[in-house]
C-alpha cells in the first residue's frame, strides 16, 4: 500500500533529522577591519581579522554578534543542522500531504 511506504519514508526522515539541541538560525559573515591607530599596518594593506560575525532577525529586528574563533566550528555545525532540518520539514510536509490525500480518496 502507498500509505505504508510513505509512512516508512516519514519515519526514516524523522530519525535522520538533527537534534533540536544543535540547531542555529543565523547568517555567518567574515570581516577584516581597520583599527583606529593610523600608523597600524591595517591602514596600508593587511587588515585585522578575520572576525566572525553572526546576524539573526529576532522579533523583526536584525541583531549581530561577534563569535570567538574557537566557537566557529560549533556555529557552522548549528547552521548546517538548521538547513538540514528545514529541508526535512519540507519533505515531511509533502509526505503528510500525500498521505492525507490518499486517505481522503479511500473514504
N, C-alpha and C positions, 0 to 999 in steps of 0.2 A: 504494500500500500504506500502511496505517495506521502501521506502524513507521517508515517513511521520513519521514512528516510529523512524527511525534513526535521523531525524531532531529534533524530540521531545527530544530524549535522548541527543543530542548535546546541545540543549538549557538548559536542566537540569544541565548538567556538567558545562556549562558556568556560570550559576547562582550560582552554588556551589563553584566555584573557589575562592580562597582567593584574597583579594585586592592586587594589584600590589604595593601599598604603604607599604605593610607589609611583603615583602619577603626579604630574605637574603641568598646569596650563600656563605657559608663558612663552615669550619670544626671547631668544638669546642673541645678544648683539656684542660685537667686539669693537673696542675703541682704543685708539692710540691718541694720547693727549700731550699738549704742551703745558708746561708749568708757568708760574709767574716770575721765575728768575730769568731775566733777559740774557744772561751770559751762559745759560744752560745749553747743552748740545741739542735739546729738543727744538730750539728755535732755528737751528741751522740744518736740520736733517732728521736724524732718527728720533722719533717721539717716544715718550714713556708709554709702556704698555706691552702687550695688550691687556686691557682691563675688560672683564666680562660684566655685562650689564643686562639685567632681565627687565622686561616690561610686561605688564599684565593689566587688563582692564578689570577693575573691581568696582562694582556699583556705578558703572558708567564713567568712571574716571581712570585714566591711564596712570599707573604707578610704576616707578622704576627703582631697581635695587642693584647695587654692586655686589658681586659674588667673589669670594676668595677663590684663588686658583685651585686650592685643594678640594673645593666643592664642585668644580665644573663637571667632572665625570658623573657625579650624582644627579646634577641638574639635567645633563644631557640624557641620562637614563630616564628620568622622570618625564621629560618632554617626549621622548621616543615612546614610552609606555602610554602616555596620553593619546598620541596619534594612533597607536595600535588599538587602544580601547575604543576610540571614536570609530575606527574602521569596523571593528567587531560589532559595535552597537548598530551601525548602519546595516550590516549583514543580518543581524538578529531581527531587526525591524522588518526587513524584506522577507525573511523566513516566516516570521509571525504573521505577516500579511498573507502569504501564500497559504499557510495552514488555515487561517481564518476563512479565506475564500473557498478552499476545498471543503471545509466542514459546512460552510453555508450551502454549497451546492448539494451536499449529501442529505441535507434536512428536507 
